[in-house]
Amino acid sequence: MTKKINLLITAVSFFFGSLASANSTQNIDTTDLVKSTLKSNGTVIHNRSQKEVHSFKEMFQDGNIYGRLRNNNFYFHYNAEDPSHDSHLISAFGASLVYNSALYNGFDFNLGLYGSHAFFRDNSDPVNTIKAGKDTLSRYDYANTGNKSLGIVGQLNVSYKVSDSRFIVGRQLVETFYTKSNDTKMVPNTFDGLVLNSQDIPNTKIVATYLYQQKLRDHLEGHSVLMVGDENSTTGVRPEWSENDDAGMLKGLTYSKLKAAGKPTDSPLIVFDLENRSIKDLKINFSSYIVPQLLAQAMGELNYKVNFDGFSITTGVRYIQQFDNGAGAIAGPSLSVLLAGSTAYKDPNSLDAQMIAARVVTKVGDYKINLGYTNILDKSDLVTPWRGFPTAGYTRSMGMYNWKANTKSYRLELVKGATNSGLYTSPFIQTSILYIDGDIKKTAAADSMFYYFGIVQNIPSMKEFQYRVRVGYRDFIGDSQDFVSNYLDSRLEFNYLF
């Protein structure tokens, strides 16, 4: 199977490499000709400038409307199947409309409507075994009503702008180190609360949030930022899907356990994010989150760039410290639910954790080579279930949650055609090889190799239309190959933005 996958990746690389050569134009920034663009990480960029108007009526009349049609297809194949691991194909079609009003006396508002309908074989592909494609519908709603569609208000907020600062209240996309819209499926990950975005301090960007609810991509309604549903929080079928059921969620932090410990079940997520570029060629990042009475985390990162004749080298280091404030005694140190009496973790009642990471990024013309390393120390797992990934940019590859305790990861990544505009008139190509060295005592999926290939392109003759192909193959090695099946994760996506 591995040989077949390698041959497939080689063939696809050759085909699209030939296409790129024939299409010798670079990724030129022509976003002024395109209403919206879509970056490779799923972030949508709206390119129409916002008008400032002089009446309440003009605030509505002179707003901008952004539309999107999309199709996603997921094929997930296991080399060996069992009742919990089923090879499957799932597709979905969806659309969204986002309205951004004009600016009147510093005020504006946003409204975003999103819809999706999933197609899969109910009898042969149980919804609980669907992997990447699960976000095309609400599993909780499907389990209780059989509904395969999503129709939600993804954005509904009012903001006030003064100087270079903006205060936003309501449901919104929140882009920080710990929180992401992560709009790579059909519906973005959104939050309800208050956000401050400020650039009033020279060379500095600040984001501060108070978020009392999250709405994950496969949910119809908002839910707790750090709580797992159970039979005491809802009468519905599959209550574990009713609240925060993200793959990076702390599974033992259930409604009943929080209540028994006298802890709130609706604690907010408070985030502070800072980026500073005051020193030439040095980027400083700091981010932290607090979920009161439960958990906190802080991240510091430095990236220093050295320019040479025709190329540059950037060295980066990242450090994360996680602070337990009561969640460990309730849920334990693992993202998974451990068996009673387990000795896999050194302290079964603590969520104190640390991560160190380093990388070297070399850019030569249109190419980038990223050699990254991460090490989650042998304490507890990292908890970040808001679609911001602690190993991102270092060793995070497609679908890899490599932040369990005592896990070291090494990744070599090659990228061609990157651009900040989100308009890829020539193909954006990304390939990587990831080695994960984990702890078999903590997870059967400990040691593995992960091979990834991805391509994104806007059709040159119709720049509003973008396709993207992503293929990943995970090969378990060492002790892990006796417990876990190798698998192929492949995705095909089409987007039309208007």
Secondary structure per residue as TSV (DSSP state, phi and psi in degrees):
chain	resnum	aa	ss	phi	psi
A	1	M	-	360.0	-40.9
A	2	T	H	-60.8	-41.8
A	3	K	H	-62.2	-39.6
A	4	K	H	-63.8	-41.5
A	5	I	H	-65.6	-42.5
A	6	N	H	-62.5	-40.2
A	7	L	H	-65.2	-38.7
A	8	L	H	-63.0	-47.4
A	9	I	H	-63.5	-41.1
A	10	T	H	-61.6	-43.7
A	11	A	H	-65.0	-44.4
A	12	V	H	-64.5	-41.4
A	13	S	H	-61.1	-42.7
A	14	F	H	-64.8	-43.4
A	15	F	H	-61.7	-51.5
A	16	F	H	-74.1	-26.9
A	17	G	H	-64.2	-40.3
A	18	S	H	-65.0	-40.3
A	19	L	H	-61.5	-41.6
A	20	A	H	-64.9	-38.9
A	21	S	H	-66.3	-43.0
A	22	A	H	-65.5	-31.2
A	23	N	S	-96.5	66.0
A	24	S	-	-66.7	-5.1
A	25	T	-	-68.2	143.7
A	26	Q	-	-83.3	176.0
A	27	N	-	-77.8	78.2
A	28	I	-	-77.1	138.5
A	29	D	-	-75.7	99.3
A	30	T	-	-120.5	34.2
A	31	T	G	-64.9	-17.6
A	32	D	G	-66.2	-16.8
A	33	L	G	-94.9	-8.0
A	34	V	-	-121.7	129.9
A	35	K	S	-65.7	-43.9
A	36	S	E	-137.3	151.5
A	37	T	E	-132.3	164.3
A	38	L	E	-131.8	114.0
A	39	K	-	-72.0	162.9
A	40	S	T	-62.5	-24.6
A	41	N	T	-88.4	5.1
A	42	G	S	95.2	-4.5
A	43	T	-	-72.7	127.9
A	44	V	E	-89.2	133.6
A	45	I	E	-114.6	122.2
A	46	H	E	-94.6	123.5
A	47	N	-	-99.7	-0.6
A	48	R	S	-85.4	129.7
A	49	S	-	-69.7	145.7
A	50	Q	-	-84.2	130.7
A	51	K	-	-82.1	147.5
A	52	E	E	-101.8	125.1
A	53	V	E	-120.0	176.2
A	54	H	S	-120.2	9.9
A	55	S	S	-150.4	158.4
A	56	F	H	-63.0	-36.9
A	57	K	H	-63.7	-44.6
A	58	E	H	-66.3	-25.4
A	59	M	H	-57.7	-37.3
A	60	F	H	-83.9	-42.2
A	61	Q	H	-65.4	-35.2
A	62	D	T	-102.4	21.0
A	63	G	-	-78.0	173.8
A	64	N	E	-113.8	138.4
A	65	I	E	-113.3	130.1
A	66	Y	E	-121.4	128.1
A	67	G	E	-116.1	159.4
A	68	R	E	-153.8	130.4
A	69	L	E	-113.1	140.3
A	70	R	E	-148.3	153.6
A	71	N	E	-137.9	130.9
A	72	N	E	-124.4	139.7
A	73	N	E	-135.0	131.9
A	74	F	E	-129.2	126.6
A	75	Y	E	-121.2	119.3
A	76	F	E	-119.3	122.7
A	77	H	E	-126.8	127.1
A	78	Y	E	-98.7	139.6
A	79	N	S	-66.0	-31.7
A	80	A	S	-135.2	128.3
A	81	E	-	-103.6	156.1
A	82	D	B	-150.5	179.9
A	83	P	T	-56.9	-22.6
A	84	S	T	-100.6	-8.7
A	85	H	B	-131.2	103.1
A	86	D	-	-122.0	124.8
A	87	S	-	-65.4	139.3
A	88	H	E	-156.0	160.5
A	89	L	E	-125.8	130.5
A	90	I	E	-139.9	138.1
A	91	S	E	-127.6	162.4
A	92	A	E	-155.2	148.4
A	93	F	E	-121.2	142.0
A	94	G	E	-153.8	174.0
A	95	A	E	-154.5	159.1
A	96	S	E	-148.1	150.6
A	97	L	E	-131.4	126.3
A	98	V	E	-122.1	128.1
A	99	Y	E	-112.2	125.9
A	100	N	E	-117.2	115.0
A	101	S	-	-72.3	167.4
A	102	A	-	-72.6	168.3
A	103	L	E	-96.1	123.0
A	104	Y	E	-128.8	116.3
A	105	N	T	52.5	34.4
A	106	G	T	89.9	-8.8
A	107	F	E	-102.4	147.3
A	108	D	E	-153.9	173.9
A	109	F	E	-144.5	159.3
A	110	N	E	-128.0	141.1
A	111	L	E	-134.5	125.5
A	112	G	E	-128.2	122.9
A	113	L	E	-110.9	134.4
A	114	Y	E	-132.6	143.2
A	115	G	E	-142.2	152.0
A	116	S	E	-154.7	147.1
A	117	H	E	-136.9	128.3
A	118	A	E	-100.5	149.7
A	119	F	E	-127.4	118.5
A	120	F	-	-156.6	164.4
A	121	R	-	-86.3	108.2
A	122	D	T	-59.5	-42.0
A	123	N	T	-72.2	-41.6
A	124	S	T	-96.1	-18.1
A	125	D	S	-125.3	84.8
A	126	P	-	-58.6	142.1
A	127	V	G	-62.8	-27.5
A	128	N	G	-72.8	-14.0
A	129	T	G	-99.4	-5.1
A	130	I	-	-73.2	131.4
A	131	K	-	-96.5	-103.8
A	132	A	G	-59.2	-32.4
A	133	G	G	-78.5	-0.2
A	134	K	G	-64.3	-22.6
A	135	D	G	-79.8	3.5
A	136	T	G	-85.6	-5.8
A	137	L	S	-150.1	172.5
A	138	S	-	-93.6	112.6
A	139	R	H	-62.2	-37.6
A	140	Y	H	-65.2	-45.0
A	141	D	H	-65.9	-39.7
A	142	Y	H	-63.7	-42.1
A	143	A	H	-63.9	-28.6
A	144	N	H	-99.5	-24.8
A	145	T	H	-129.1	-14.0
A	146	G	-	81.1	8.2
A	147	N	-	-78.6	129.6
A	148	K	-	-104.0	9.7
A	149	S	E	-110.4	154.6
A	150	L	E	-124.1	133.0
A	151	G	E	-142.6	109.3
A	152	I	E	-140.1	160.1
A	153	V	E	-90.4	106.3
A	154	G	E	-87.7	-26.6
A	155	Q	E	-137.3	132.9
A	156	L	E	-158.9	97.6
A	157	N	E	-150.4	159.6
A	158	V	E	-121.7	140.2
A	159	S	E	-132.2	157.8
A	160	Y	E	-129.8	127.1
A	161	K	E	-109.1	131.1
A	162	V	E	-139.9	126.9
A	163	S	T	56.2	-126.9
A	164	D	T	-106.0	30.6
A	165	S	E	-123.3	146.5
A	166	R	E	-135.5	128.9
A	167	F	E	-103.9	126.5
A	168	I	E	-122.4	129.9
A	169	V	E	-123.0	131.3
A	170	G	E	125.5	-162.3
A	171	R	E	-82.1	129.8
A	172	Q	E	-158.7	165.7
A	173	L	-	-82.8	132.8
A	174	V	-	-126.3	111.6
A	175	E	-	-105.6	101.2
A	176	T	S	-134.2	-175.9
A	177	F	S	-61.7	-38.8
A	178	Y	S	-94.9	-20.6
A	179	T	B	-123.2	132.0
A	180	K	-	-137.3	151.0
A	181	S	-	-71.0	-32.2
A	182	N	-	45.4	49.0
A	183	D	-	-82.5	64.5
A	184	T	S	-106.4	3.6
A	185	K	S	-117.4	-102.3
A	186	M	S	-128.6	-26.9
A	187	V	S	-134.2	137.5
A	188	P	-	-76.6	162.3
A	189	N	-	-83.3	122.0
A	190	T	E	-127.0	167.8
A	191	F	E	-136.6	151.9
A	192	D	E	-108.7	126.9
A	193	G	E	159.2	-155.5
A	194	L	E	-116.7	132.9
A	195	V	E	-132.1	136.9
A	196	L	E	-113.4	122.8
A	197	N	E	-112.1	124.3
A	198	S	E	-139.4	137.9
A	199	Q	-	-129.3	30.0
A	200	D	-	-70.1	-28.9
A	201	I	S	-83.1	128.9
A	202	P	T	-55.4	137.1
A	203	N	T	60.3	23.1
A	204	T	E	-136.3	134.4
A	205	K	E	-114.1	133.0
A	206	I	E	-128.4	134.8
A	207	V	E	-129.0	127.7
A	208	A	E	-129.0	136.6
A	209	T	E	-133.6	152.2
A	210	Y	E	-131.6	101.9
A	211	L	E	-113.5	115.5
A	212	Y	E	-94.7	-10.3
A	213	Q	E	-149.7	152.1
A	214	Q	E	-119.4	154.3
A	215	K	E	-132.7	98.6
A	216	L	-	-61.5	165.5
A	217	R	T	-62.0	-27.7
A	218	D	T	-107.8	30.0
A	219	H	-	-119.7	145.1
A	220	L	S	-84.3	-28.6
A	221	E	S	-130.0	162.0
A	222	G	-	-67.7	157.5
A	223	H	B	-149.6	173.3
A	224	S	-	-60.4	146.4
A	225	V	S	-76.2	-25.1
A	226	L	S	-148.4	66.7
A	227	M	-	-157.2	139.7
A	228	V	B	-99.7	132.5
A	229	G	-	-71.6	153.9
A	230	D	-	-147.5	-171.9
A	231	E	T	-65.0	-17.3
A	232	N	T	-92.4	-9.5
A	233	S	T	-99.7	-18.1
A	234	T	-	-155.5	153.2
A	235	T	S	-93.7	0.0
A	236	G	S	-74.5	165.1
A	237	V	S	-72.2	146.4
A	238	R	S	53.3	60.9
A	239	P	G	-61.9	-22.7
A	240	E	G	-65.6	-14.1
A	241	W	G	-95.9	-0.1
A	242	S	S	-84.9	-25.6
A	243	E	S	-115.0	-137.4
A	244	N	-	-78.9	102.5
A	245	D	-	-113.4	26.4
A	246	D	-	-60.8	149.8
A	247	A	T	-61.6	-24.7
A	248	G	T	-94.4	13.7
A	249	M	S	-79.4	152.2
A	250	L	-	-79.2	97.9
A	251	K	T	-63.6	-26.6
A	252	G	T	-82.4	-2.7
A	253	L	-	-90.8	72.3
A	254	T	B	-90.1	165.3
A	255	Y	H	-55.8	-48.0
A	256	S	H	-65.3	-40.1
A	257	K	H	-68.2	-38.0
A	258	L	H	-64.3	-44.1
A	259	K	H	-61.4	-44.0
A	260	A	H	-63.8	-30.8
A	261	A	T	-88.2	-0.9
A	262	G	T	73.9	23.4
A	263	K	-	-99.3	151.1
A	264	P	-	-68.8	147.8
A	265	T	S	-98.0	0.1
A	266	D	S	-129.6	34.8
A	267	S	-	-59.3	142.9
A	268	P	-	-82.0	166.9
A	269	L	E	-108.8	115.7
A	270	I	E	-108.4	120.7
A	271	V	E	-124.0	138.9
A	272	F	E	-126.4	125.4
A	273	D	E	-128.0	132.4
A	274	L	E	-139.3	137.5
A	275	E	E	-131.8	130.9
A	276	N	E	-130.8	135.7
A	277	R	-	-127.8	37.0
A	278	S	-	-67.9	-32.2
A	279	I	S	-95.3	129.5
A	280	K	T	-54.9	131.4
A	281	D	T	68.1	6.9
A	282	L	E	-116.8	123.5
A	283	K	E	-109.5	125.0
A	284	I	E	-111.5	127.4
A	285	N	E	-124.1	139.5
A	286	F	E	-138.7	138.7
A	287	S	E	-147.9	148.7
A	288	S	E	-149.2	154.7
A	289	Y	E	-135.1	151.7
A	290	I	E	-135.2	127.5
A	291	V	E	-110.7	100.5
A	292	P	T	-50.6	137.7
A	293	Q	T	69.8	7.4
A	294	L	T	-131.3	-59.3
A	295	L	E	-159.9	152.7
A	296	A	E	-148.5	160.9
A	297	Q	E	-153.5	150.8
A	298	A	E	-138.0	143.1
A	299	M	E	-131.1	134.2
A	300	G	E	-126.1	138.4
A	301	E	E	-144.8	140.6
A	302	L	E	-125.9	133.8
A	303	N	E	-130.3	122.5
A	304	Y	E	-119.4	126.8
A	305	K	E	-107.1	132.6
A	306	V	E	-118.5	123.4
A	307	N	E	-95.2	135.0
A	308	F	-	-121.0	-177.6
A	309	D	S	-74.5	100.3
A	310	G	S	94.2	-5.4
A	311	F	E	-158.6	169.2
A	312	S	E	-139.3	154.4
A	313	I	E	-128.3	126.7
A	314	T	E	-117.1	126.3
A	315	T	E	-104.5	137.5
A	316	G	E	-134.0	144.5
A	317	V	E	-133.8	143.4
A	318	R	E	-135.5	139.4
A	319	Y	E	-131.7	134.2
A	320	I	E	-126.0	134.7
A	321	Q	E	-123.5	127.6
A	322	Q	E	-107.9	133.9
A	323	F	E	-115.8	119.3
A	324	D	E	-79.7	134.7
A	325	N	S	-132.9	39.6
A	326	G	S	117.4	-19.6
A	327	A	H	-69.2	-32.9
A	328	G	H	-64.0	-38.6
A	329	A	H	-67.3	-24.1
A	330	I	H	-88.7	-46.6
A	331	A	H	-109.4	-13.0
A	332	G	-	85.2	-179.8
A	333	P	S	-89.7	-3.6
A	334	S	S	-108.4	144.9
A	335	L	S	-61.8	-34.5
A	336	S	S	-84.3	166.5
A	337	V	-	-87.9	115.6
A	338	L	-	-81.6	153.2
A	339	L	-	-71.1	147.3
A	340	A	T	-57.8	135.7
A	341	G	T	84.7	5.6
A	342	S	-	-64.9	139.1
A	343	T	-	-112.1	20.2
A	344	A	S	-65.8	-31.2
A	345	Y	S	-109.8	145.8
A	346	K	S	-65.0	-38.1
A	347	D	-	-125.2	106.4
A	348	P	T	-71.5	-3.3
A	349	N	T	-122.0	14.8
A	350	S	-	-126.0	140.4
A	351	L	-	-110.6	16.4
A	352	D	-	-63.0	133.7
A	353	A	E	-152.3	163.3
A	354	Q	E	-145.1	150.7
A	355	M	E	-139.0	138.5
A	356	I	E	-121.6	145.9
A	357	A	E	-148.0	150.5
A	358	A	E	-147.1	153.1
A	359	R	E	-155.2	157.2
A	360	V	E	-128.7	122.5
A	361	V	E	-116.6	121.7
A	362	T	E	-112.1	128.0
A	363	K	E	-115.1	126.7
A	364	V	E	-130.9	106.4
A	365	G	T	59.6	-121.8
A	366	D	T	-89.8	5.9
A	367	Y	E	-111.7	150.4
A	368	K	E	-137.7	132.1
A	369	I	E	-116.4	124.2
A	370	N	E	-121.0	115.6
A	371	L	E	-107.9	113.1
A	372	G	E	-124.1	155.5
A	373	Y	E	-143.3	135.6
A	374	T	E	-134.3	148.8
A	375	N	E	-141.3	111.3
A	376	I	E	-91.8	116.2
A	377	L	-	-64.5	162.1
A	378	D	S	-80.0	66.9
A	379	K	S	-124.0	-89.0
A	380	S	-	-133.6	173.7
A	381	D	-	-74.7	154.6
A	382	L	-	-83.9	139.9
A	383	V	-	-114.6	108.1
A	384	T	-	-146.3	71.2
A	385	P	-	-89.0	35.7
A	386	W	S	-119.7	24.7
A	387	R	B	70.3	15.8
A	388	G	-	-104.1	124.2
A	389	F	-	-104.7	124.1
A	390	P	T	-62.8	-25.7
A	391	T	T	-97.7	7.6
A	392	A	T	-59.7	137.8
A	393	G	T	85.1	-10.9
A	394	Y	T	-117.8	-68.3
A	395	T	T	-133.7	16.8
A	396	R	-	-81.2	118.3
A	397	S	-	-119.7	168.7
A	398	M	T	-41.0	110.0
A	399	G	T	74.0	8.1
A	400	M	-	-92.3	114.0
A	401	Y	-	-97.5	74.2
A	402	N	-	-97.4	54.4
A	403	W	-	-130.3	36.6
A	404	K	S	-84.4	154.1
A	405	A	T	-57.2	145.3
A	406	N	T	61.7	41.3
A	407	T	E	-120.3	125.8
A	408	K	E	-112.3	138.5
A	409	S	E	-132.6	146.0
A	410	Y	E	-134.8	130.3
A	411	R	E	-137.2	138.4
A	412	L	E	-114.9	120.6
A	413	E	E	-123.2	138.3
A	414	L	E	-123.1	128.2
A	415	V	E	-127.7	139.4
A	416	K	E	-131.6	135.2
A	417	G	S	86.6	23.0
A	418	A	-	-67.7	147.2
A	419	T	-	-153.8	149.7
A	420	N	S	-84.8	-10.8
A	421	S	S	-80.7	-21.3
A	422	G	S	80.6	8.7
A	423	L	-	-113.6	110.0
A	424	Y	-	-109.6	81.7
A	425	T	S	-71.5	-25.5
A	426	S	S	-108.1	152.2
A	427	P	-	-60.2	137.1
A	428	F	E	-91.6	118.3
A	429	I	E	-118.9	133.0
A	430	Q	E	-134.7	125.3
A	431	T	E	-131.5	150.3
A	432	S	E	-158.0	155.8
A	433	I	E	-124.8	125.1
A	434	L	E	-121.6	129.8
A	435	Y	E	-112.9	123.3
A	436	I	E	-110.4	122.8
A	437	D	E	-111.9	96.3
A	438	G	-	-105.8	-167.3
A	439	D	-	-115.6	110.9
A	440	I	T	-61.7	-22.0
A	441	K	T	-71.6	-22.6
A	442	K	T	-101.2	-26.6
A	443	T	-	-158.9	140.0
A	444	A	S	-66.6	-28.3
A	445	A	S	-86.7	61.8
A	446	A	-	-89.0	-63.9
A	447	D	S	-103.5	129.4
A	448	S	E	-162.8	161.5
A	449	M	E	-110.7	138.7
A	450	F	E	-127.3	123.6
A	451	Y	E	-110.2	129.1
A	452	Y	E	-131.4	141.1
A	453	F	E	-140.2	133.1
A	454	G	E	-143.7	149.3
A	455	I	E	-142.8	139.2
A	456	V	E	-132.5	135.5
A	457	Q	E	-152.7	140.0
A	458	N	E	-91.5	130.5
A	459	I	E	-61.5	121.6
A	460	P	T	-55.1	-37.2
A	461	S	T	-82.2	-9.7
A	462	M	E	-147.7	80.5
A	463	K	E	-64.6	-19.0
A	464	E	E	-72.4	-14.9
A	465	F	E	-102.7	126.1
A	466	Q	E	-129.7	137.6
A	467	Y	E	-116.2	155.7
A	468	R	E	-147.4	136.3
A	469	V	E	-120.8	133.3
A	470	R	E	-135.8	130.7
A	471	V	E	-135.3	127.9
A	472	G	E	-132.9	139.7
A	473	Y	E	-128.5	126.1
A	474	R	E	-107.4	124.2
A	475	D	E	-115.3	107.2
A	476	F	E	-78.3	138.7
A	477	I	-	-129.7	171.5
A	478	G	G	61.9	-142.2
A	479	D	G	-64.8	-26.9
A	480	S	G	-65.6	-30.2
A	481	Q	G	-66.5	-14.7
A	482	D	G	-82.9	-12.3
A	483	F	T	-121.2	-23.7
A	484	V	S	-127.9	141.6
A	485	S	-	-85.1	140.0
A	486	N	-	-61.8	153.9
A	487	Y	E	-149.0	157.1
A	488	L	E	-111.8	130.4
A	489	D	E	-120.5	110.1
A	490	S	E	-126.0	142.0
A	491	R	E	-141.2	138.8
A	492	L	E	-130.3	126.5
A	493	E	E	-134.3	143.3
A	494	F	E	-128.4	137.0
A	495	N	E	-133.9	136.5
A	496	Y	E	-126.0	115.9
A	497	L	E	-107.4	132.7
A	498	F	-	-142.6	360.0
